[in-house]
Amino acid sequence: MGLNAQSVVKFSLKPNGTFSTEDDKSYTVIEFEGKTAQELYNMIKANALTLYNNPQKVLHEIEPTNITIRALSDVLLNTYKLGSGITEYKAMYTLVFQFKDGKIRISAPEIDRNLVVNAMGVPFSKTFISLIDDWFDKKGAIKKNKQEKVLKVEAILNYPINYLLGNFNKQPKSETEDW
């Protein structure tokens, strides 16, 4: 399945550390006309097997109605401070896919409160809320100088959703390919 612009999922980061759709919902539904719940379940599971290094550890499933993925994100933010060196912040996230004939309901990503911190020096624990706290103004708008950070976090969490939906997979090669 190639990239289908109407099925690209985009959840946006909110000042309270949650994600939502453009119309402020905590989930979105993608239509797949003519596909059964089992076919959709199999598609997400097959894509998860190629996306994650150890899918057995991150995949929790109730066939054919639900797949939950709990995994570690890529680096959300790198910082460098004189004396303590480089610090990387990652997060454990949860994605939930629910299946019915012809559609998949995708819940907004949920981020664990505490981040996974790797540091050259002594790592200080940090919560996701404290990480993004100064990225938004008092009205909830993204500060101009923090837009790149917000877009990076959104991209890191939207990518696996869209990959699992088949939006970023390569087109299958010809079936006559001889390997």
N, C-alpha and C positions, 0 to 999 in steps of 0.2 A: 504494500500500500504506500503510495507516494504522499508527499506533503499535500494536505487538503486545507486550504486557508480557513475554511469555515469551521474546521474541527481543531484548530490550534487553541490550546488552553492557556490562558494567562491569568494567574492569580497575582494580586498586588499586595505588597506589604503595607500594613497599617501601623500607626504609631503605637498601638498596644501590643505589637508583636504577633498579631494574627494575620492571616491572608484572606482575601475575599475577591470576588469577581468584580467587574466594572459596575454591575448593578447591586453591589454590596451583599451578595449571597455567599454562604460558606460552602457552596458546592456548585457544580455545573453538570449539565447532562449533554452528552454528545450522542447524536442519532447515527445509527448504522443500519440503514434500510436493508431488510432481507436477511440480516444475520441473527442467528439464534443466540440466546444467552450463553450457551456452551461454546459456540464459535468465538464469541467475544472474550469469554473467560480464557480460552485456549490461546488467543492472540496476545493478551496481556501477559499471560504466564510465559509463553515462548519468548516474548521480548524481554521479560525480566531475567530469563536465563542467560541472555546475551549481554544485558546491561550491567549486572552485578557480578563481582568477582566470586562471591560465595552465596549464590541465590538461596540455598537451603537455610542459611542463617537469617536472611532478611525477609523471606517470603512466608506469610501465614495465610492459609487459604481454607475456604469453605466452598468446595466445588458444587455447583457452578455459579454460585451467587455472590461471592465476595473474595477479594484478594486484598490483604493489608500488607504493606511493605514498611518495614522499620529499618532504616539504614543511616549511615554516617554521611554527611554532606561533604562536598569539596570545601576548600578553605573559603570561608565567608569574608574574612578580613585578616590582613597581615599588618602588624605594627612593628615599628622599630623605635626603641628608646635607648639612649646612651646608658650604658651600665647594665641593662638587662637584655639587650640584643633583640632578636627577632621573636615575635610572638604570633602564633597562628590560632585562629578561632574557627572551629568547625561545630556543627550541631547534629544531634540525632533528630531525624525527622520521621514522620509517619504519613503515608499516603494510603487512602482507602478507595478502592474501586468496587462498585456494586453493579451487578449485571441483571438485565431483563432482556427479553427478546427485542432486538432493534435498538437498544440504547445502553450506555454506560453512564453511571453517576459517579463523578469524581469529587471527593471531598477536598476542601482546601488543605494544603499541607499544614501539619501541626509540628511545631518545633518544641523540643524539650526545653524546659526552663533553664537548666544549667548547660553551658557550652562545654565542648571538649577543647582544652587549651594545651597547646604545645609551645614551650618556651625554651630559649637557650639558658636563661637564668631560672629563677624560681617562678614557676607559673602561679599566677593569681587567678582564682576561680572568677568566673564572670557569667552573668545570666544573659540570655538573648535580649531581654528588655534593656538591660544596662548597656549592651553593645549598641543598640539602635537609638537609645534615648535622645541623643543630640542630633539625630538625622532629620527630625521633624520640628516645625515651629509650633507655637502654642495653639494655632488653629488646625493643626494636623497636616499641613502641607509640607512637602519635602523641601528642605533647605536647598538652595541652588548649588552650594558647594558640596552637598552630600548626595546629589542625584546619582552619580556614578556608583556609589556604594549600594544604594537602594536597588538600582537596576541590576547590579551584580548578584545580590542576594536573590532577587526575583528570578533571574536567569538560572541560577544554580538550582532552585527548587522547582521551576517550571520545566526545565529540561527533562528530568526523568519521567514526568507525567506525559509529555509529548512524545518522548521516545517510546514509552510503553504503549501509547496509542498508535504507534506506527508512523508518526509524523516526520521523524528524522532518520528513519531507516533507509538504507540504500535500496534502490529498485532491485528486485530479484533478477539474477542473470538468466539467460535463456536456459530452458530446461534441456536443451540439446548440448549444453556445455559438457565436454568430456574431461573429467578430472580423475 
